[in-house]
């Protein structure tokens, strides 16, 4: 179970990652595709 402080940090990380606008052509590279996947996992951890 996550502590409330951890949830606050995770929300801020998600907020920052979502503000980064990667050019669409970068999504063909696994490193950038994994960024979206990581954001989804972070959101799931908050549920």
C-alpha positions, 0 to 999 in steps of 0.5 A: 500500500502506498503512503499518501506522500508517495501518491503525491509524488507519483501524481507530480511525476505523471503530470510532468511526464504528460506535459512532455510532448514527444514528436510522434515519430519518436514513438516508433522507438521502444524507449519512447513507447515505454514512456507512455506505458510507464505513465499508465503503470503509474496511474494504475498504482494510484488506484 
